[in-house]
Amino acid sequence: MRKISADFIFTISSEPVKNGLIIIDDDGVIVDVKSSSEFENNQSDIEFYDGVICPGFINTHCHLELSHMRSSLSEKTGITNFVKEIISKRNNFSEQQIQQAIVDAESEMIKNGIVAVGDISNNSTTFQQKAKGNLLYHTFVEIFNMDPSKAEETFENGKKLINELQHFSTFNCQLSGSITPHAPYTMSKKLLQLINDDAVNNKSILSIHNQESLGESELFISNSGVMYETFKAMGINTAFMLKTGLNSLQSTLPFLTNSTNILLVHNTFTSLEDIQFAEKKSKIQNPKSKLFYCTCPNANLYIENKLPNYSYFINENVSVTIGTDSLASNWSLSILDELKTISKHYPQIQLKTLLRWATKNGADFLGFEKLGTIEKGKKPGLNLLTNLTGSKIVENTNVIKLV
């Protein structure tokens, strides 16, 4: 049993508690949360910390399998050049290098206070590490193919990878996963339908990269732009490239009517009108389905050198989550580093909002009910944030994993 107190406790489920007390058992389960008036704060068995305590962080978008590509790719070259570099360099590493990088990346996330991850997998290289149960994972088996005639084959390959993931599950570590689309510009309508039907049947969650560049919307609107020209140069059949007259989000979302949660990832070029369209469309198509918007600010800067307009998400009161993307497109795997970037560029966003994005919203999306808030009966992990300036996350703010 431990008794832990700090200047402020951000439970996320309620208002911050000044000089509050958290009691946890030996397994890290919250026994009670008390206000300062409910206990004597001079008790010798209380651990008191200067700073803010919050739940463990949730990383809703990562590519753990790309960890070996740290510092291998050029910065600020745009998504098309980034993808080309990934393809050309991804396999220039030994299996030992790949596996060690996965181990090291997971250790980095744990050290940085991350307790759960929504991880993209195109292969099985991360499954063995995930089965160790060091972190809680949901694996998104990502598939893509623009050729409608290959939709069934591509989908079946995804199912095989899901089955392989399940083989790594143990009594102590059940690995959850779902088949998910890569991005609007790499899918056929037929493949999207197969994925959506599977998600509805299995009540599984979906993730899709969304509006990470201007090029993807130009492709859908007019079959033009840098992404269109890059695909042509790569020998991809232009007949597979849909021309809808609408941007990529509005062209794709109508095909995703999943019965649970859908995560739109990056949203770098998402407009206010796009968010309003997405929220309205989602409610009409399936009131049981909820949209979440994942932001990976440091990856957005690494690839496109641009951030989303966070005011849109706040004004529309949508559910935002935080992701790190991969070490191929980021300098670290740290949710705090992502919050620092948002806070630097949007200092008006309150600390309690940033922490909700980093904790509860991610847990809600992934369906990890024991995580995300500091409440009796939950096991969320506890992070201590130090060196804040007032109630602001700044460059020298640190995170210490307490539980």
C-alpha positions as CSV (number, residue, x, y, z in Angstrom):
1,M,0.0,0.0,0.0
2,R,1.3,3.5,-0.9
3,K,0.0,6.9,-0.1
4,I,1.0,9.5,-2.7
5,S,0.4,13.3,-2.7
6,A,1.4,16.3,-4.8
7,D,0.8,20.0,-5.3
8,F,-2.0,19.0,-7.6
9,I,-3.7,15.8,-8.6
10,F,-5.3,15.8,-12.1
11,T,-7.7,12.9,-11.8
12,I,-9.1,13.8,-15.2
13,S,-12.5,12.5,-14.1
14,S,-13.0,15.6,-11.9
15,E,-11.5,19.0,-11.2
16,P,-7.8,19.0,-10.1
17,V,-7.3,18.3,-6.4
18,K,-4.9,20.6,-4.6
19,N,-2.6,18.7,-2.1
20,G,-4.8,15.6,-2.6
21,L,-3.9,12.1,-1.6
22,I,-4.0,8.9,-3.7
23,I,-4.0,5.5,-2.0
24,I,-2.9,2.6,-4.2
25,D,-2.5,-1.1,-3.4
26,D,0.6,-3.2,-4.2
27,D,-0.8,-4.0,-7.7
28,G,-1.2,-0.3,-8.5
29,V,-5.0,-0.3,-8.2
30,I,-6.5,3.0,-6.9
31,V,-8.0,2.3,-3.4
32,D,-9.1,5.9,-2.8
33,V,-8.6,9.5,-3.7
34,K,-8.9,12.1,-1.0
35,S,-9.0,15.9,-0.8
36,S,-6.6,17.7,1.6
37,S,-9.4,18.2,4.1
38,E,-9.9,14.5,4.4
39,F,-6.5,13.5,5.7
40,E,-3.6,14.8,7.8
41,N,-0.9,15.7,5.3
42,N,1.9,15.4,8.0
43,Q,1.6,11.6,8.1
44,S,5.1,10.1,7.9
45,D,4.0,7.4,5.4
46,I,2.9,9.8,2.7
47,E,5.1,10.3,-0.3
48,F,4.8,14.0,-1.2
49,Y,6.0,15.4,-4.6
50,D,6.4,18.9,-6.0
51,G,4.4,19.0,-9.2
52,V,1.4,17.6,-10.8
53,I,0.3,13.9,-10.8
54,C,-1.8,12.6,-13.7
55,P,-2.8,9.2,-15.0
56,G,-0.4,7.3,-17.2
57,F,-0.2,8.5,-20.8
58,I,-1.9,6.7,-23.8
59,N,-0.1,6.7,-27.1
60,T,-2.9,6.1,-29.6
61,H,-0.8,6.1,-32.8
62,C,2.6,4.4,-33.1
63,H,4.5,2.3,-35.6
64,L,6.7,0.3,-33.3
65,E,7.9,-1.9,-36.1
66,L,9.7,1.1,-37.7
67,S,11.8,1.9,-34.6
68,H,15.0,0.7,-36.3
69,M,14.7,3.7,-38.8
70,R,15.4,6.3,-36.1
71,S,17.3,9.2,-37.7
72,S,17.3,7.4,-41.0
73,L,14.9,9.6,-43.0
74,S,15.1,13.2,-44.1
75,E,13.1,15.9,-42.3
76,K,10.5,18.3,-43.7
77,T,10.4,16.8,-47.2
78,G,6.6,16.1,-47.3
79,I,4.7,12.8,-47.1
80,T,5.4,11.5,-50.6
81,N,9.2,11.8,-50.2
82,F,8.9,10.4,-46.7
83,V,7.0,7.3,-48.0
84,K,9.5,6.8,-50.8
85,E,12.4,6.9,-48.3
86,I,10.6,4.4,-46.1
87,I,10.2,2.0,-49.0
88,S,13.8,2.3,-50.1
89,K,15.4,2.0,-46.7
90,R,13.0,-0.1,-44.6
91,N,14.7,-3.4,-45.3
92,N,18.3,-2.3,-45.0
93,F,18.6,-3.7,-41.5
94,S,19.2,-7.1,-39.9
95,E,16.5,-8.9,-37.9
96,Q,18.6,-8.4,-34.8
97,Q,18.8,-4.7,-35.4
98,I,15.0,-4.5,-35.9
99,Q,14.2,-6.5,-32.8
100,Q,16.6,-4.6,-30.5
101,A,15.2,-1.3,-31.8
102,I,11.7,-2.5,-30.8
103,V,12.8,-3.5,-27.3
104,D,14.6,-0.1,-26.9
105,A,11.6,1.8,-28.2
106,E,9.2,0.1,-25.8
107,S,11.6,0.8,-22.9
108,E,11.6,4.5,-24.0
109,M,7.8,4.7,-23.9
110,I,7.7,3.1,-20.5
111,K,10.3,5.5,-19.1
112,N,8.3,8.4,-20.5
113,G,5.1,7.4,-18.6
114,I,3.2,5.7,-21.4
115,V,1.0,2.8,-20.2
116,A,-0.9,1.8,-23.4
117,V,-0.4,2.0,-27.2
118,G,-2.5,1.9,-30.3
119,D,0.2,0.4,-32.6
120,I,0.2,0.0,-36.4
121,S,1.5,-3.3,-37.8
122,N,2.2,-4.3,-41.4
123,N,4.0,-7.4,-40.3
124,S,4.6,-9.6,-37.2
125,T,7.9,-8.2,-36.0
126,T,6.5,-6.6,-32.8
127,F,4.2,-9.4,-31.7
128,Q,6.8,-11.3,-29.6
129,Q,7.7,-8.1,-27.6
130,K,4.0,-7.2,-27.1
131,A,3.3,-10.6,-25.7
132,K,5.6,-9.8,-22.8
133,G,2.9,-7.6,-21.4
134,N,5.2,-4.7,-20.5
135,L,2.6,-2.3,-22.0
136,L,-1.0,-2.7,-23.0
137,Y,-1.4,-2.7,-26.8
138,H,-4.1,-2.7,-29.3
139,T,-2.6,-3.7,-32.7
140,F,-4.0,-2.2,-35.8
141,V,-3.2,-4.6,-38.6
142,E,-2.9,-2.1,-41.5
143,I,-3.7,-3.2,-45.0
144,F,-3.8,-1.2,-48.3
145,N,-4.3,-1.9,-52.0
146,M,-5.9,0.4,-54.6
147,D,-6.7,-2.4,-57.0
148,P,-10.3,-3.6,-56.4
149,S,-9.5,-7.0,-57.9
150,K,-7.0,-7.6,-55.1
151,A,-9.3,-6.5,-52.3
152,E,-10.2,-10.1,-51.1
153,E,-6.6,-11.3,-51.2
154,T,-5.4,-8.2,-49.3
155,F,-8.1,-8.6,-46.7
156,E,-7.3,-12.3,-46.2
157,N,-3.6,-11.4,-45.6
158,G,-4.8,-9.0,-42.9
159,K,-6.8,-11.8,-41.3
160,K,-3.8,-14.1,-41.3
161,L,-1.8,-11.5,-39.5
162,I,-4.6,-11.0,-36.9
163,N,-4.6,-14.8,-36.3
164,E,-0.8,-14.7,-35.9
165,L,-1.2,-12.0,-33.3
166,Q,-3.6,-14.1,-31.4
167,H,-1.2,-17.0,-31.3
168,F,1.1,-14.8,-29.2
169,S,-1.6,-14.2,-26.6
170,T,-1.1,-15.9,-23.3
171,F,-3.3,-16.4,-20.2
172,N,-1.6,-13.4,-18.6
173,C,-1.4,-11.2,-21.8
174,Q,-4.3,-11.2,-24.2
175,L,-3.3,-9.2,-27.3
176,S,-6.2,-7.3,-29.0
177,G,-6.2,-6.3,-32.6
178,S,-8.2,-5.3,-35.6
179,I,-7.8,-4.9,-39.3
180,T,-7.7,-1.3,-40.3
181,P,-7.2,0.8,-43.5
182,H,-4.0,2.7,-44.1
183,A,-5.1,5.9,-45.7
184,P,-7.8,7.2,-48.1
185,Y,-5.3,7.3,-51.0
186,T,-4.2,3.7,-50.7
187,M,-7.6,2.0,-50.6
188,S,-10.3,0.8,-53.0
189,K,-13.9,1.1,-52.2
190,K,-14.2,-2.6,-52.1
191,L,-11.3,-3.0,-49.6
192,L,-12.8,-0.3,-47.4
193,Q,-16.1,-2.1,-47.4
194,L,-14.5,-5.4,-46.4
195,I,-12.7,-3.8,-43.5
196,N,-15.8,-1.9,-42.4
197,D,-18.0,-5.1,-42.5
198,D,-15.4,-7.0,-40.5
199,A,-15.2,-4.2,-37.9
200,V,-19.0,-4.1,-37.6
201,N,-19.2,-7.9,-37.2
202,N,-16.5,-8.0,-34.6
203,K,-17.3,-4.7,-32.9
204,S,-13.7,-3.7,-33.4
205,I,-12.1,-0.2,-33.5
206,L,-10.6,1.4,-36.6
207,S,-7.8,3.8,-37.3
208,I,-7.0,5.6,-40.6
209,H,-4.4,8.2,-41.5
210,N,-6.3,11.3,-42.5
211,Q,-5.4,14.5,-44.3
212,E,-1.7,14.3,-43.5
213,S,-0.9,16.3,-46.7
214,L,-2.6,18.6,-49.2
215,G,-1.6,16.2,-51.9
216,E,-4.1,13.5,-50.8
217,S,-7.0,15.8,-51.1
218,E,-5.8,17.1,-54.5
219,L,-5.7,13.5,-55.7
220,F,-9.4,13.0,-54.9
221,I,-10.6,16.4,-56.0
222,S,-9.0,16.6,-59.4
223,N,-6.5,13.7,-59.9
224,S,-3.6,16.2,-59.7
225,G,-0.9,17.4,-57.4
226,V,2.3,16.1,-56.0
227,M,0.9,12.8,-54.6
228,Y,-0.9,12.0,-57.9
229,E,2.3,12.7,-59.9
230,T,4.4,10.6,-57.4
231,F,2.1,7.6,-57.7
232,K,2.2,7.9,-61.5
233,A,6.0,8.0,-61.4
234,M,6.0,4.9,-59.2
235,G,4.0,3.1,-61.9
236,I,0.7,2.9,-60.1
237,N,-2.3,2.5,-62.4
238,T,-4.0,5.9,-62.5
239,A,-7.3,4.2,-63.1
240,F,-7.3,3.1,-59.5
241,M,-7.1,6.7,-58.3
242,L,-10.6,7.9,-57.4
243,K,-11.7,11.3,-58.6
244,T,-14.6,12.4,-56.5
245,G,-14.5,16.2,-56.6
246,L,-14.4,16.1,-52.8
247,N,-11.4,16.0,-50.4
248,S,-10.0,12.8,-49.0
249,L,-12.0,12.8,-45.8
250,Q,-15.3,13.5,-47.4
251,S,-14.6,10.8,-50.1
252,T,-13.7,8.1,-47.6
253,L,-15.6,8.5,-44.3
254,P,-19.0,7.5,-45.8
255,F,-17.5,4.0,-46.3
256,L,-16.7,3.7,-42.6
257,T,-19.8,3.0,-40.6
258,N,-18.2,1.0,-37.8
259,S,-20.3,0.3,-34.7
260,T,-17.7,1.4,-32.2
261,N,-14.8,3.8,-32.4
262,I,-13.0,5.3,-35.4
263,L,-9.7,7.2,-35.1
264,L,-8.7,9.8,-37.7
265,V,-4.9,10.2,-37.4
266,H,-2.8,13.3,-38.1
267,N,-5.5,15.7,-39.4
268,T,-2.8,18.1,-40.3
269,F,-4.8,19.8,-43.1
270,T,-8.3,19.2,-41.6
271,S,-10.5,22.2,-41.8
272,L,-13.3,23.4,-39.5
273,E,-15.7,22.4,-42.2
274,D,-14.2,18.9,-42.4
275,I,-14.7,18.4,-38.7
276,Q,-18.3,19.6,-38.8
277,F,-18.9,17.3,-41.8
278,A,-17.3,14.3,-40.1
279,E,-19.2,14.8,-36.8
280,K,-22.5,15.2,-38.6
281,K,-21.9,12.3,-41.0
282,S,-20.8,10.0,-38.2
283,K,-24.0,10.7,-36.2
284,I,-26.2,10.1,-39.2
285,Q,-24.5,6.9,-40.4
286,N,-24.2,5.3,-37.0
287,P,-25.1,7.0,-33.7
288,K,-23.3,4.2,-31.8
289,S,-20.0,5.1,-33.5
290,K,-17.7,7.8,-32.1
291,L,-15.0,9.7,-33.9
292,F,-11.7,10.5,-32.2
293,Y,-9.0,12.7,-33.7
294,C,-5.4,11.7,-33.1
295,T,-2.7,14.4,-33.3
296,C,1.0,13.6,-33.7
297,P,2.5,17.1,-33.7
298,N,6.1,16.3,-33.7
299,A,5.7,13.9,-36.6
300,N,3.7,16.6,-38.5
301,L,6.6,18.9,-38.1
302,Y,9.1,16.2,-39.0
303,I,7.3,15.4,-42.2
304,E,5.3,18.4,-43.4
305,N,6.6,21.1,-41.1
306,K,3.0,22.0,-40.3
307,L,0.6,21.6,-37.3
308,P,-3.1,21.1,-37.3
309,N,-5.3,24.1,-36.2
310,Y,-6.1,22.9,-32.7
311,S,-8.6,25.7,-32.2
312,Y,-11.0,23.9,-34.6
313,F,-11.0,20.7,-32.4
314,I,-11.5,22.7,-29.2
315,N,-14.3,24.9,-30.7
316,E,-16.1,21.8,-31.9
317,N,-15.5,20.0,-28.6
318,V,-14.4,16.8,-30.3
319,S,-12.4,14.0,-28.7
320,V,-8.7,14.5,-29.4
321,T,-6.0,11.9,-28.6
322,I,-2.2,12.0,-28.7
323,G,0.2,9.8,-30.7
324,T,3.9,9.8,-31.3
325,D,3.9,8.2,-34.8
326,S,7.1,6.2,-35.3
327,L,10.8,6.8,-34.7
328,A,11.1,7.1,-38.5
329,S,9.2,10.3,-38.3
330,N,9.9,11.6,-34.8
331,W,12.8,12.4,-32.5
332,S,11.4,10.6,-29.5
333,L,8.5,8.4,-28.2
334,S,7.2,10.7,-25.6
335,I,3.7,12.0,-25.1
336,L,5.1,14.8,-23.0
337,D,7.2,16.0,-25.9
338,E,4.0,16.1,-28.0
339,L,2.3,18.2,-25.4
340,K,5.3,20.5,-25.2
341,T,4.9,21.2,-28.9
342,I,1.2,21.9,-28.7
343,S,1.7,24.1,-25.6
344,K,4.4,26.1,-27.3
345,H,2.3,26.9,-30.4
346,Y,-1.0,27.0,-28.7
347,P,-0.3,28.3,-25.1
348,Q,-4.0,29.2,-24.6
349,I,-4.9,25.5,-24.4
350,Q,-5.4,24.6,-20.7
351,L,-3.3,22.0,-18.9
352,K,-6.4,20.0,-18.0
353,T,-7.4,19.8,-21.7
354,L,-3.9,18.6,-22.8
355,L,-3.9,16.0,-20.1
356,R,-7.4,14.7,-21.0
357,W,-6.2,14.3,-24.6
358,A,-3.1,12.4,-23.3
359,T,-5.0,10.1,-21.0
360,K,-8.7,9.6,-20.8
361,N,-9.6,10.2,-24.5
362,G,-7.0,7.6,-25.6
363,A,-8.3,5.1,-23.0
364,D,-11.8,5.7,-24.2
365,F,-10.9,5.1,-27.8
366,L,-8.9,2.0,-27.2
367,G,-11.5,0.6,-24.8
368,F,-9.0,0.3,-21.9
369,E,-11.5,0.9,-19.1
370,K,-8.9,0.6,-16.2
371,L,-6.8,3.4,-17.7
372,G,-7.2,7.1,-18.3
373,T,-8.5,8.5,-15.0
374,I,-7.5,8.4,-11.3
375,E,-10.5,6.8,-9.8
376,K,-11.2,4.1,-7.2
377,G,-10.9,0.6,-8.7
378,K,-8.8,1.7,-11.7
379,K,-5.2,0.9,-12.5
380,P,-4.1,3.9,-14.6
381,G,-0.4,4.3,-13.7
382,L,0.7,7.6,-12.2
383,N,2.9,10.2,-13.8
384,L,4.5,13.1,-12.0
385,L,5.0,16.3,-14.0
386,T,7.7,18.6,-12.7
387,N,9.1,22.0,-13.7
388,L,5.8,23.5,-15.0
389,T,5.6,27.2,-15.3
390,G,2.4,28.1,-13.4
391,S,0.0,25.6,-15.0
392,K,1.8,25.4,-18.3
393,I,3.9,22.7,-19.8
394,V,7.1,24.2,-20.9
395,E,10.4,23.0,-22.6
396,N,12.0,21.9,-19.3
397,T,8.9,20.2,-17.9
398,N,9.8,16.5,-17.0
399,V,7.8,13.4,-16.5
400,I,8.6,10.8,-13.8
401,K,6.8,7.5,-13.8
402,L,5.6,6.9,-10.2
403,V,3.5,3.8,-10.7
